[in-house]
Amino acid sequence: MNYPVFNRGFSLIELMVTLVIIAILLTIGLPSFQDTIVRNKIETQANDLFRDINFTRTEAIKRSVSISICASADSASCSGNNTYSQGWIVFIDINENGEVNSGDEIIRVAEKSDETVNINADAAFICYNNNGLLC
């Protein structure tokens, strides 16, 4: 007597083996993916700061006036420290003192970065004069 053979679907053992393989691959791949995300956040913030430093120099030359970039927590004044992860501003610095005074115009504002990224610099502000040289 011939019995029909049904080859549809998966057996329970095949399904369990597949789930174990997926779990192993996720266990190996997920930490690597998280490291990639953190690395990308750091690179993005560093590139944003580098872009704005270059922008500061270019604008100083173009406008023929001294322009500074400094760390800023409130997007309106310099915080006086070198922690750029709280944000920064680019502004026309008429008296080249690294502070936003009356008559100084804020040109660009960068908001607070991701909490996992901490950006510290050696200087509280960077100033370029109209020749593109440091003040």
PyMOL commands that set and color helices and strands:
alter all, ss='L'
color gray80, all
select helices_A, chain A and resi 12-63+84-86
alter helices_A, ss='H'
color red, helices_A
select strands_A, chain A and resi 67-71+88-92+106-110+125-128
alter strands_A, ss='S'
color yellow, strands_A
deselect
rebuild
show_as cartoon
